[in-house]
Amino acid sequence: MSDPTEERRERFSTQIRPSTQSRARATVRGVRQATGADFTLAQLVEEALERYCAHLERTYNNERPWSAATSPLPPGRL
């Protein structure tokens, strides 16, 4: 049975370098082997995004979250 306090999850996709993708997958495998924990790629990505967003909010928005987006972001290219 799922935890009623946990937010519903939604698919989130983007394109990243193959080397970054490979490193992330290797990190998940390594954490699983080192700890025996059921660690997932989704956990790694979500935790990393949460921390980096908090860093950017501290740096550029007086430590406050920005308002939720009401329209899609424009597509971007590296």
WOCOR-V651231 format. One record per residue. N is the residue number from 1. RES is the residue in three letters. PSI is psi in degrees with one decimal (* if undefined). OMEGA is omega in radians with two decimals (999 if undefined). BURIAL is # if it has 16 or more other ideal C-beta (glycine too) atoms within 10 Angstrom, else .. Layout:
BEGIN
<<N:RES:PSI:OMEGA:BURIAL> <N:RES:PSI:OMEGA:BURIAL>>
END
This chain:
BEGIN
<<1:MET:136.7:-3.08:.> <2:SER:157.8:3.13:.> <3:ASP:120.1:-3.10:.> <4:PRO:-17.2:3.14:.> <5:THR:-13.7:-3.12:.> <6:GLU:136.8:3.12:.> <7:GLU:149.9:3.05:.> <8:ARG:143.3:-3.14:.> <9:ARG:144.3:3.09:.> <10:GLU:150.0:3.09:.> <11:ARG:139.5:-3.13:.> <12:PHE:120.8:-3.10:.> <13:SER:152.4:3.08:.> <14:THR:170.0:3.11:.> <15:GLN:131.6:3.11:.> <16:ILE:164.3:3.12:.> <17:ARG:142.3:3.10:.> <18:PRO:-35.0:-3.14:.> <19:SER:-35.7:3.10:.> <20:THR:-42.5:3.11:.> <21:GLN:-44.2:3.13:.> <22:SER:-41.3:3.12:.> <23:ARG:-42.3:3.14:.> <24:ALA:-45.5:3.13:.> <25:ARG:-40.2:3.11:.> <26:ALA:-37.3:3.11:.> <27:THR:-44.0:3.11:.> <28:VAL:-46.6:3.11:#> <29:ARG:-42.0:-3.13:.> <30:GLY:-42.4:3.12:.> <31:VAL:-42.0:3.11:#> <32:ARG:-45.9:-3.13:.> <33:GLN:-41.6:-3.07:.> <34:ALA:-32.9:-3.02:.> <35:THR:-19.5:-3.04:.> <36:GLY:4.2:-3.12:.> <37:ALA:154.0:3.08:.> <38:ASP:74.5:-3.09:.> <39:PHE:135.4:-3.07:#> <40:THR:162.6:3.06:.> <41:LEU:-38.5:3.10:.> <42:ALA:-41.7:3.10:.> <43:GLN:-46.1:-3.14:.> <44:LEU:-49.5:-3.09:.> <45:VAL:-46.0:-3.11:.> <46:GLU:-44.6:3.14:.> <47:GLU:-40.7:3.13:.> <48:ALA:-43.4:3.12:.> <49:LEU:-42.7:3.11:.> <50:GLU:-46.5:-3.12:.> <51:ARG:-42.0:-3.11:.> <52:TYR:-38.8:3.06:.> <53:CYS:-43.3:3.11:.> <54:ALA:-40.8:3.10:.> <55:HIS:-46.8:-3.13:.> <56:LEU:-36.7:3.08:.> <57:GLU:-43.0:3.09:.> <58:ARG:-42.1:-3.04:.> <59:THR:-41.0:-2.96:.> <60:TYR:-5.4:-3.05:.> <61:ASN:37.6:3.09:.> <62:ASN:40.0:3.08:.> <63:GLU:19.1:3.13:.> <64:ARG:144.6:3.04:.> <65:PRO:145.9:3.02:.> <66:TRP:158.0:3.09:.> <67:SER:148.5:3.12:.> <68:ALA:142.5:3.13:.> <69:ALA:138.6:3.10:.> <70:THR:-9.5:3.11:.> <71:SER:158.7:-3.13:.> <72:PRO:153.3:3.03:.> <73:LEU:149.5:3.04:.> <74:PRO:149.6:3.11:.> <75:PRO:147.6:-3.12:.> <76:GLY:157.4:3.13:.> <77:ARG:146.0:3.06:.> <78:LEU:*:999:.>>
END
